[in-house]
C-alpha cells in the first residue's frame, strides 16, 4: 500500500515558506504522494481553521511540481462543476507534462451550497456538470493523432501526456458508477474498514462488469497518534479490503506542526 499525506493549502499553513518547506519535507520523508484540497469561496461563518484563505488547487499543485522531483502530486479532490471542461483538461495535461507524469487527479461533484451560490451555478446540476468535465478529459487525453473534438470543433490537444489516474470522490452508489464509467478508482473519505468494505466490493464488481482493471482505492483519514501497532493493523486491514493508497491528514499551521502531524504515518513508512 502507498502512503500519502495532505498538504494544507489554506489558513496560516498556506504561506509560501510553509507550503514549500512541507512539500519538500514530505518528499524527503518518503511519502508516495501529497494531496491538496479544493475550495473556492468559503463564507465568513464557515471559515474557522482557514480564515477563508484558500490557494487555488491547480495553480498550487503546479507550483509544488517545480519545488519537488519525485513525489506524486494529488488533487484531493478537485470540484469539477466549478470549472469549465476544456480548460480543466488543459490544466491537468499541463501539470502532468511539466511534473513528469506525477499527477493523480482526485475529483468530486462538490457539496458546499455557499460555493455554488457564489459561482452562480445550479447545485442540482453538479452530477451532470461533473460528467461533462470528465467526458471532455477523456476525449482530450484519448484523442487519436492529438486531434480532439469538443462542441463540434476539432483542435489539437498538445501536449498530450499519459492521462493521470482519475479517482472519483464521494459516496456510493453515484460515485462508484461515475468511477466505473470515467475513472480508475475511488477516493472515499474515512478510514473505517467495515464502512469501506461494501463500497469497495461494489466498485470491483462494477469495474469487472465494465471490463476494466482492478480499481485503485485512495482512502483519506488519520492514523492514530502514539500507537504504531494500532496504525499498522489499521493499514493492514485497509489493504486487505482493497485500499491501494492511504492519505494521512492532520491539521497544522507551520512546518514544525507538519512534522508532528505526519509522525504517525512516518512510523509506518519506516517499518
Rosetta silent file (secondary structure, phi, psi, omega in degrees, C-alpha in Angstrom):
SEQUENCE: XXXXXXXXXXXXXXXXXXXXXXXXXXXXXXXXXXXXXXXXXXXXXXXXXXXXXXXXXXXXXXXXXXXXXXXXXXXXXXXXXXXXXXXXXXXXXXXXXXXXXXXXXXXXXXXXXXXXXXXXXXXXXXXXXXXXXXXXXXXXXXXXXXXXXXXXXXXXXXXXXXXXXXXXXXXXXXXXXXXXXXXXXXXXXXXXXXXXXXXXXXXXXXXXXXXXXXXXXXXXXXXXXXXXXXXXXXXXXXXXXXXXXXXXXXXXXXXXXXXXXXXXXXXXXXX
SCORE:     score description
SCORE:     0.000 S_00000001
   1 L     0.000  137.132  173.458    0.000    0.000    0.000 S_00000001
   2 E   -80.989  153.672  177.283    1.155    3.508   -0.796 S_00000001
   3 E  -127.789  125.039  177.122    1.037    6.187    1.894 S_00000001
   4 E  -118.592 -178.418 -177.405    0.416    9.840    1.142 S_00000001
   5 E  -145.006  144.848  175.456   -0.154   12.976    3.172 S_00000001
   6 E   -80.109  144.490  175.249   -2.404   16.007    2.898 S_00000001
   7 L  -114.670  124.207 -176.185   -0.781   19.394    2.397 S_00000001
   8 L   -80.144  114.225  178.145   -2.758   22.301    3.820 S_00000001
   9 L  -104.496   33.405 -178.978   -3.211   24.982    1.169 S_00000001
  10 E  -141.085  162.026  175.786   -5.380   27.082    3.474 S_00000001
  11 H    61.033 -154.828 -177.587   -5.027   29.294    6.519 S_00000001
  12 H   -61.723  -30.078 -177.575   -1.651   30.011    8.091 S_00000001
  13 H   -69.836  -10.564 -175.951   -0.161   26.836    6.641 S_00000001
  14 H   -93.436   14.064  173.549   -0.570   28.195    3.111 S_00000001
  15 L   -66.144  154.602 -177.838    2.230   30.768    3.330 S_00000001
  16 H   -56.015  -46.684 -177.176    4.877   30.400    0.643 S_00000001
  17 H   -63.635  -46.936 -178.388    7.552   29.387    3.121 S_00000001
  18 H   -67.543  -44.878 -177.886    5.476   26.813    4.984 S_00000001
  19 H   -60.325  -47.856 -179.772    3.881   25.314    1.878 S_00000001
  20 H   -65.569  -43.455 -178.827    7.195   24.844    0.092 S_00000001
  21 H   -63.870  -39.951 -179.038    9.005   23.517    3.139 S_00000001
  22 H   -69.839  -37.727  177.078    6.260   20.990    3.915 S_00000001
  23 H   -62.721  -44.394 -179.838    6.131   19.750    0.328 S_00000001
  24 H   -68.008  -37.255  177.749    9.877   19.223    0.303 S_00000001
  25 H   -64.373  -41.002  179.263    9.791   17.548    3.722 S_00000001
  26 H   -62.027  -40.724  178.442    7.093   15.141    2.527 S_00000001
  27 H   -66.547  -46.207 -179.763    9.213   14.165   -0.461 S_00000001
  28 H   -62.808  -32.402 -177.702   12.369   13.742    1.614 S_00000001
  29 H   -74.732  -15.632  177.281   10.456   11.629    4.165 S_00000001
  30 L    98.757   13.860  175.569    9.485    9.095    1.503 S_00000001
  31 L   -65.670  147.556 -179.535    5.757    9.699    1.135 S_00000001
  32 L   -75.768  -31.493 -179.159    4.355    8.389   -2.131 S_00000001
  33 E  -158.542  156.090  168.683    2.201   11.453   -2.797 S_00000001
  34 E  -115.620  150.415 -171.265    0.966   14.702   -1.339 S_00000001
  35 E  -130.811  135.681  179.982   -2.648   15.767   -1.742 S_00000001
  36 E  -112.139  140.220  174.360   -4.322   19.186   -1.881 S_00000001
  37 L   -81.040  176.551 -178.904   -7.974   20.012   -1.104 S_00000001
  38 L  -139.826  115.199  168.920  -10.106   22.308   -3.228 S_00000001
  39 L  -139.410  153.499 -173.017  -12.333   25.171   -2.081 S_00000001
  40 L  -128.866  -21.027 -176.928  -13.069   28.385   -3.893 S_00000001
  41 L  -155.596   84.753 -178.747  -15.467   30.540   -1.814 S_00000001
  42 L   -84.400  124.197  178.885  -15.627   29.969    1.934 S_00000001
  43 L   -72.045  154.563 -176.783  -18.373   32.024    3.659 S_00000001
  44 H   -56.179  -34.321 -177.003  -17.424   34.048    6.778 S_00000001
  45 H   -83.153    5.977  178.923  -19.481   31.858    9.109 S_00000001
  46 H  -132.605   30.018 -171.993  -17.657   28.706    7.963 S_00000001
  47 L  -104.296    8.939  179.147  -14.092   29.958    7.970 S_00000001
  48 L   -62.075  131.273  179.532  -12.816   28.503   11.250 S_00000001
  49 L    96.119  -31.068 -179.517   -9.454   26.894   10.667 S_00000001
  50 L  -118.067  -17.415 -173.094   -8.811   28.516    7.284 S_00000001
  51 L    56.247   20.879 -179.703   -9.911   32.141    7.814 S_00000001
  52 L    76.849    3.452 -179.620  -11.285   31.810    4.291 S_00000001
  53 L   -88.977  109.531  177.297   -7.762   31.786    2.863 S_00000001
  54 E  -131.499  128.564  172.607   -7.530   29.062    0.190 S_00000001
  55 L   -82.523  147.245  177.235   -4.994   28.808   -2.592 S_00000001
  56 L   -62.453  131.711 -173.745   -6.254   27.517   -5.922 S_00000001
  57 H   -64.065  -43.823 -176.754   -5.594   23.776   -6.029 S_00000001
  58 H   -69.509  -44.643  178.742   -4.455   23.582   -9.658 S_00000001
  59 H   -64.174  -41.304 -179.291   -2.174   26.611   -9.507 S_00000001
  60 H   -65.802  -41.936  179.642   -0.699   25.475   -6.187 S_00000001
  61 H   -65.240  -34.729  175.720   -0.036   21.962   -7.425 S_00000001
  62 H   -62.242  -42.809 -179.937    1.726   23.414  -10.473 S_00000001
  63 H   -65.390  -42.462  179.744    3.943   25.472   -8.166 S_00000001
  64 H   -65.399  -33.238  177.716    4.688   22.465   -5.961 S_00000001
  65 H   -56.894  -34.741  179.017    5.621   20.431   -9.041 S_00000001
  66 H   -78.802  -14.987 -179.993    8.510   22.856   -9.531 S_00000001
  67 H   -95.013   -9.366 -175.696    9.621   22.512   -5.900 S_00000001
  68 L  -127.735  171.939 -176.680    9.722   18.694   -5.940 S_00000001
  69 L  -129.363  -33.475 -171.084   11.124   15.972   -8.168 S_00000001
  70 L  -126.921  -25.787 -173.248    9.680   12.537   -7.394 S_00000001
  71 L   -68.800  143.588  175.423    6.678   12.689   -5.086 S_00000001
  72 E   -65.178  150.567 -175.895    3.207   12.138   -6.535 S_00000001
  73 E  -119.094  108.913 -172.096    1.001   15.230   -6.841 S_00000001
  74 E  -111.999  141.417  169.451   -2.610   14.628   -5.836 S_00000001
  75 E   -97.899  121.031 -171.765   -5.835   16.591   -6.064 S_00000001
  76 E  -134.256   72.999   -2.440   -7.922   15.518   -3.127 S_00000001
  77 E  -124.152  157.482  174.819  -10.394   16.332   -4.610 S_00000001
  78 E   -75.862  128.160 -178.646  -10.891   18.840   -7.436 S_00000001
  79 E   -85.101  106.576 -169.722  -14.529   20.001   -7.525 S_00000001
  80 H   -65.961  -43.654 -175.094  -15.461   19.517  -11.175 S_00000001
  81 H   -67.376   -9.534  176.017  -18.675   21.557  -11.582 S_00000001
  82 H   -74.890  -11.746 -168.128  -16.809   24.710  -10.521 S_00000001
  83 L  -128.686  150.112  175.675  -14.759   24.576  -13.735 S_00000001
  84 L   -73.095  146.446 -172.712  -15.238   24.590  -17.495 S_00000001
  85 H   -61.374  -55.567 -173.363  -14.425   21.252  -19.143 S_00000001
  86 H   -66.144  -45.859  176.129  -11.736   22.113  -21.712 S_00000001
  87 H   -59.269  -32.407  178.140   -9.646   24.483  -19.546 S_00000001
  88 H   -67.277  -43.951  176.394   -9.715   21.823  -16.815 S_00000001
  89 H   -59.539  -39.780  179.376   -8.419   19.181  -19.212 S_00000001
  90 H   -66.042  -41.872  176.849   -5.693   21.625  -20.268 S_00000001
  91 H   -57.439  -49.174 -177.349   -4.712   22.290  -16.631 S_00000001
  92 H   -62.407  -42.297  179.245   -4.398   18.552  -15.936 S_00000001
  93 H   -63.670  -39.023 -178.587   -2.360   17.956  -19.080 S_00000001
  94 H   -66.696  -46.820  178.246   -0.038   20.832  -18.245 S_00000001
  95 H   -62.971  -42.763  179.434    0.643   19.679  -14.682 S_00000001
  96 H   -61.583  -42.549 -179.387    1.097   16.098  -15.875 S_00000001
  97 H   -65.773  -51.132 -172.937    3.519   17.201  -18.599 S_00000001
  98 H   -75.694  -19.883  178.539    5.628   19.565  -16.502 S_00000001
  99 L   -91.929   -2.847 -178.057    5.787   17.258  -13.476 S_00000001
 100 L    76.293   32.087  175.023    6.976   14.278  -15.481 S_00000001
 101 L    82.506   30.436 -175.894    3.776   12.284  -15.073 S_00000001
 102 L   -98.667    0.390 -173.585    3.322   12.629  -11.302 S_00000001
 103 E   -75.895  142.117  172.642   -0.284   13.865  -11.232 S_00000001
 104 E  -131.135  114.039 -169.306   -3.102   11.922   -9.528 S_00000001
 105 E   -99.133   90.709  167.745   -6.475   13.516  -10.173 S_00000001
 106 E   -75.365  134.529 -176.344   -8.960   13.036   -7.387 S_00000001
 107 E  -134.773  155.436  179.008  -12.245   14.598   -8.487 S_00000001
 108 E  -153.463  173.315 -176.537  -15.647   15.223   -6.949 S_00000001
 109 L   -96.444   -9.367  178.960  -19.020   16.849   -7.503 S_00000001
 110 L    85.363  165.171 -177.172  -18.882   19.242   -4.534 S_00000001
 111 L  -148.781  -26.208 -170.605  -21.263   19.822   -1.645 S_00000001
 112 L   -76.756  111.897 -176.777  -20.976   23.338   -0.176 S_00000001
 113 H   -56.760  -39.936 -177.074  -24.113   25.289   -1.089 S_00000001
 114 H   -61.963  -37.112 -179.784  -22.430   28.655   -0.468 S_00000001
 115 H   -67.708  -42.063  177.199  -19.748   27.964   -3.066 S_00000001
 116 H   -62.116  -40.123  178.369  -22.293   27.060   -5.725 S_00000001
 117 H   -64.232  -43.146 -179.482  -24.211   30.277   -4.943 S_00000001
 118 H   -62.087  -33.270  179.589  -21.045   32.383   -5.153 S_00000001
 119 H   -85.398  -10.593 -177.462  -20.304   30.883   -8.558 S_00000001
 120 L    70.089   33.517 -177.005  -23.871   31.268   -9.768 S_00000001
 121 L  -111.342  138.765  177.614  -24.077   27.526  -10.503 S_00000001
 122 L   -73.368  111.299 -177.109  -27.126   25.345  -10.030 S_00000001
 123 H   -61.796  -29.183 -178.196  -26.087   22.830   -7.376 S_00000001
 124 H   -67.899  -13.960  179.584  -28.728   20.365   -8.566 S_00000001
 125 H   -97.121    6.382 -170.090  -26.779   20.013  -11.840 S_00000001
 126 H   -62.018  -32.940  177.327  -23.482   19.150  -10.192 S_00000001
 127 H   -66.791  -47.769  179.675  -23.590   15.499  -11.224 S_00000001
 128 H   -65.176  -40.804  179.184  -24.327   16.275  -14.870 S_00000001
 129 H   -65.124  -38.382  177.615  -21.790   19.097  -14.936 S_00000001
 130 H   -64.228  -42.294  178.618  -19.141   16.816  -13.434 S_00000001
 131 H   -61.885  -35.747  178.854  -19.843   14.156  -16.044 S_00000001
 132 H   -65.144  -40.290  177.452  -19.388   16.759  -18.779 S_00000001
 133 H   -65.728  -44.805 -179.632  -15.947   17.665  -17.442 S_00000001
 134 H   -63.554  -38.945  178.163  -14.957   14.004  -17.144 S_00000001
 135 H   -64.446  -38.638  178.011  -16.169   13.269  -20.674 S_00000001
 136 H   -66.679  -42.482  177.415  -14.087   16.170  -22.001 S_00000001
 137 H   -58.473  -45.035  179.545  -10.994   14.969  -20.137 S_00000001
 138 H   -62.630  -44.481  179.147  -11.468   11.511  -21.640 S_00000001
 139 H   -58.795  -45.653 -175.989  -11.963   12.955  -25.127 S_00000001
 140 H   -69.263  -45.439 -175.870   -8.827   15.089  -24.908 S_00000001
 141 H   -76.430  -19.478  179.094   -6.475   12.523  -23.432 S_00000001
 142 L  -102.768   10.828 -173.026   -7.663    9.734  -25.760 S_00000001
 143 L   -63.698  123.447  176.997   -7.663   11.887  -28.898 S_00000001
 144 H   -67.592  133.339 -178.404   -6.316    9.988  -31.944 S_00000001
 145 H    57.630   25.968  178.719   -3.373   11.846  -33.517 S_00000001
 146 H    66.243   13.285 -179.676   -3.836   14.510  -30.793 S_00000001
 147 E  -102.131  108.410  177.723   -6.974   15.789  -32.563 S_00000001
 148 E  -101.076  161.550  177.892   -9.850   16.200  -30.122 S_00000001
 149 E  -131.280  120.461  175.003  -13.359   17.411  -30.862 S_00000001
 150 E  -128.571  131.240 -179.167  -15.394   19.475  -28.391 S_00000001
 151 L    54.660   34.902  177.411  -18.713   21.110  -29.250 S_00000001
 152 L    82.124   -1.430 -177.065  -18.194   20.095  -32.859 S_00000001
 153 E  -105.896  114.505  174.537  -14.846   21.871  -33.156 S_00000001
 154 E   -71.990  145.187  176.674  -11.717   19.806  -33.923 S_00000001
 155 E  -158.327  160.504  177.421   -8.498   21.068  -32.322 S_00000001
 156 E   -84.675  125.162  176.878   -5.033   19.845  -31.404 S_00000001
 157 L  -103.828   90.718 -179.518   -4.713   18.844  -27.777 S_00000001
 158 L  -135.727  137.937    1.318   -0.990   19.216  -27.155 S_00000001
 159 L   -70.058  154.921  177.838    0.819   18.420  -25.026 S_00000001
 160 L  -128.047   75.896  177.194   -0.996   15.140  -24.578 S_00000001
 161 L   -70.778  177.535  174.722    0.868   13.213  -21.857 S_00000001
 162 L   -58.743  135.900  179.244   -0.478    9.999  -20.386 S_00000001
 163 L   -61.248  132.292  177.310   -3.811   10.659  -18.721 S_00000001
 164 L   -68.560  155.294  174.381   -3.363   10.878  -14.941 S_00000001
 165 E   -56.488  134.358  177.645   -5.327    8.404  -12.827 S_00000001
 166 E  -104.087  118.111 -175.726   -8.876    9.671  -12.276 S_00000001
 167 E  -119.439  112.239 -171.846  -10.113    8.895   -8.753 S_00000001
 168 E   -87.245  121.735  177.557  -13.735    9.761   -8.134 S_00000001
 169 E   -86.676  164.472  178.933  -14.613   11.015   -4.671 S_00000001
 170 L   118.548 -176.042 -174.325  -17.974   10.726   -2.985 S_00000001
 171 L  -104.269  161.303  174.146  -20.322    8.087   -1.652 S_00000001
 172 L   -69.224  152.248    0.012  -21.976    5.031   -3.146 S_00000001
 173 L   -92.345  -14.009 -171.082  -23.760    4.457   -5.416 S_00000001
 174 H   -64.921  -44.149 -179.082  -23.268    7.566   -7.566 S_00000001
 175 H   -64.212  -36.310 -179.758  -19.516    7.927   -7.079 S_00000001
 176 H   -67.983  -41.362  177.348  -18.982    4.234   -7.800 S_00000001
 177 H   -64.270  -41.006  179.675  -20.995    4.394  -11.015 S_00000001
 178 H   -66.761  -39.003  178.538  -19.098    7.526  -12.084 S_00000001
 179 H   -64.009  -42.870 -179.922  -15.758    5.872  -11.282 S_00000001
 180 H   -66.614  -30.571 -178.762  -16.633    2.789  -13.334 S_00000001
 181 H   -80.787  -43.951 -170.809  -17.690    4.963  -16.260 S_00000001
 182 H  -116.214  -19.624 -163.897  -14.916    7.551  -16.292 S_00000001
 183 L  -114.616 -171.509  178.592  -12.247    6.722  -13.775 S_00000001
 184 L  -113.288   -4.540 -179.587   -9.537    4.456  -12.483 S_00000001
 185 E   173.616 -167.290 -172.063  -10.753    4.216   -8.923 S_00000001
 186 E  -123.416  146.363  178.627  -12.495    5.683   -5.904 S_00000001
 187 E  -125.468   78.354 -179.085  -11.480    8.349   -3.369 S_00000001
 188 L   -81.680  156.150  172.276  -13.664    7.798   -0.270 S_00000001
 189 E   -89.430  141.271  174.632  -13.471    9.764    2.953 S_00000001
 190 L   106.695  157.306 -177.134  -12.726    7.828    6.124 S_00000001
 191 L  -128.344   28.957  178.939  -10.528    5.014    7.353 S_00000001
 192 L   -92.854  108.212 -177.513  -13.078    2.579    8.777 S_00000001
 193 H   -55.805  -41.335 -179.164  -12.536   -0.801    7.081 S_00000001
 194 H   -63.736  -36.371  179.825  -16.023   -2.042    7.966 S_00000001
 195 H   -74.876  -31.621 -177.097  -17.566    1.065    6.459 S_00000001
 196 H   -85.496  -28.004 -172.226  -15.450    0.998    3.296 S_00000001
 197 H   -55.765  -46.684 -179.344  -15.571   -2.721    2.519 S_00000001
 198 H   -61.556  -40.400  179.165  -19.080   -2.864    0.961 S_00000001
 199 H   -65.535  -39.177  178.926  -18.337    0.069   -1.349 S_00000001
 200 H   -66.599  -39.466  177.188  -15.030   -1.423   -2.456 S_00000001
 201 H   -62.495  -43.064  177.952  -16.698   -4.735   -3.201 S_00000001
 202 H   -65.008  -40.303  178.875  -19.352   -2.967   -5.273 S_00000001
 203 H   -60.013  -45.932  179.079  -16.667   -0.924   -7.042 S_00000001
 204 H   -60.553  -40.335  179.152  -14.771   -4.066   -8.005 S_00000001
 205 H   -65.236  -42.053  179.030  -17.944   -5.622   -9.369 S_00000001
 206 H   -64.051  -41.107  178.991  -18.722   -2.503  -11.409 S_00000001
 207 H   -65.780  -40.682  178.502  -15.191   -2.417  -12.819 S_00000001
 208 H   -63.304  -42.596  178.874  -15.370   -6.108  -13.719 S_00000001
 209 H   -62.954  -31.909  179.902  -18.714   -5.587  -15.463 S_00000001
 210 L   -85.883   -0.553 -179.296  -17.166   -2.714  -17.430 S_00000001
 211 L    71.458   27.859 -177.928  -14.172   -4.848  -18.430 S_00000001
 212 L  -103.210  159.269  178.915  -11.767   -2.603  -16.536 S_00000001
 213 L   -67.239  167.669  178.417   -8.716   -3.499  -14.468 S_00000001
 214 L   -51.501  134.317 -177.128   -8.844   -3.691  -10.679 S_00000001
 215 L   -74.933  150.594  167.172   -9.720   -0.237   -9.313 S_00000001
 216 E   -81.232  147.621  175.639   -7.449    1.943   -7.259 S_00000001
 217 E  -133.288  116.623  179.555   -8.878    2.998   -3.902 S_00000001
 218 E  -108.866  112.671 -177.627   -7.454    6.067   -2.161 S_00000001
 219 E  -103.938  132.418  179.954   -8.773    6.438    1.398 S_00000001
 220 E  -106.105  123.325 -179.891   -8.411    9.692    3.300 S_00000001
 221 E  -162.497 -157.074  179.074   -8.243    9.534    7.087 S_00000001
 222 L  -136.850  129.548  176.158   -5.934    9.918   10.062 S_00000001
 223 L   -76.295  144.669 -179.955   -3.692    7.303   11.606 S_00000001
 224 L   -63.184  132.545  178.956   -3.883    7.043   15.404 S_00000001
 225 L   -77.825  145.907  172.954   -1.172    9.055   17.101 S_00000001
 226 L    62.846   24.416  177.239    1.189    7.423   19.613 S_00000001
 227 L  -147.116   69.436 -177.170    0.009    3.893   18.798 S_00000001
 228 H   -55.967  -39.949  178.345    2.124    2.446   15.949 S_00000001
 229 H   -61.175  -41.480  178.479    0.847   -1.149   16.342 S_00000001
 230 H   -65.082  -40.368  177.742   -2.747    0.020   16.027 S_00000001
 231 H   -63.242  -41.736  178.241   -1.845    2.152   12.990 S_00000001
 232 H   -60.905  -44.671 -179.374   -0.084   -0.833   11.420 S_00000001
 233 H   -65.380  -37.829  178.863   -3.098   -3.054   11.964 S_00000001
 234 H   -63.326  -46.890  179.276   -5.427   -0.435   10.505 S_00000001
 235 H   -63.625  -38.690  179.270   -3.360   -0.111    7.336 S_00000001
 236 H   -63.525  -40.449  179.556   -3.118   -3.887    7.021 S_00000001
 237 H   -70.046  -39.208  176.830   -6.893   -4.235    7.269 S_00000001
 238 H   -63.182  -42.171  177.965   -7.473   -1.446    4.767 S_00000001
 239 H   -64.183  -37.507 -179.212   -5.080   -3.087    2.338 S_00000001
 240 H   -61.947  -36.432 -177.800   -6.825   -6.424    2.821 S_00000001
 241 H   -86.219   -5.311  174.237  -10.181   -4.993    1.730 S_00000001
 242 L   118.908    5.308  174.672   -8.675   -3.306   -1.349 S_00000001
 243 L   -71.752  127.861 -177.310   -7.365    0.134   -0.350 S_00000001
 244 L  -102.572  -18.163 -178.177   -4.312    0.818   -2.507 S_00000001
 245 E  -150.016  126.239  177.706   -3.284    4.230   -1.141 S_00000001
 246 E  -108.273  130.619  177.995   -3.885    5.759    2.288 S_00000001
 247 E  -107.237  115.776  179.044   -3.753    9.533    2.735 S_00000001
 248 E   -86.413  123.562 -179.964   -2.924   10.657    6.257 S_00000001
 249 L  -120.929  141.368  177.498   -4.476   14.018    7.082 S_00000001
 250 L  -158.329  154.996  178.775   -3.998   16.268   10.097 S_00000001
 251 L   -82.239  147.433  174.493   -4.206   19.960   10.947 S_00000001
 252 L  -162.914  163.316 -179.302   -1.091   22.098   11.366 S_00000001
 253 L  -118.112  -20.277 -176.328   -0.089   25.751   10.988 S_00000001
 254 L  -148.363 -179.260 -175.636    3.643   25.655   10.323 S_00000001
 255 H   -63.644  -38.520  178.539    6.498   23.352    9.371 S_00000001
 256 H   -63.986  -40.502  176.965    7.060   22.209   12.956 S_00000001
 257 H   -65.437  -36.654  176.832    3.384   21.348   13.249 S_00000001
 258 H   -63.150  -42.795  179.455    3.557   19.454    9.964 S_00000001
 259 H   -59.774  -40.422  177.631    6.496   17.419   11.248 S_00000001
 260 H   -69.792  -40.430 -175.409    4.465   16.420   14.313 S_00000001
 261 H   -65.162  -34.092 -175.575    1.305   15.753   12.289 S_00000001
 262 L   -89.635   -3.392 -175.904    2.951   13.319    9.876 S_00000001
 263 H   -57.641  -41.962  178.603    4.830   11.332   12.525 S_00000001
 264 H   -58.980  -36.886  178.332    2.190    8.540   12.794 S_00000001
 265 H   -73.465  -37.719  178.627    2.466    7.946    9.049 S_00000001
 266 H   -62.599  -34.969  176.623    6.258    8.158    9.100 S_00000001
 267 H   -57.116  -38.204 -178.808    6.341    5.400   11.703 S_00000001
 268 H   -75.954  -35.619  177.427    4.647    3.144    9.176 S_00000001
 269 H   -66.348  -38.008  179.632    6.922    4.158    6.299 S_00000001
 270 H   -71.261  -18.065  179.146    9.987    3.417    8.423 S_00000001
 271 L    87.325    0.000    0.000    8.537   -0.013    9.185 S_00000001
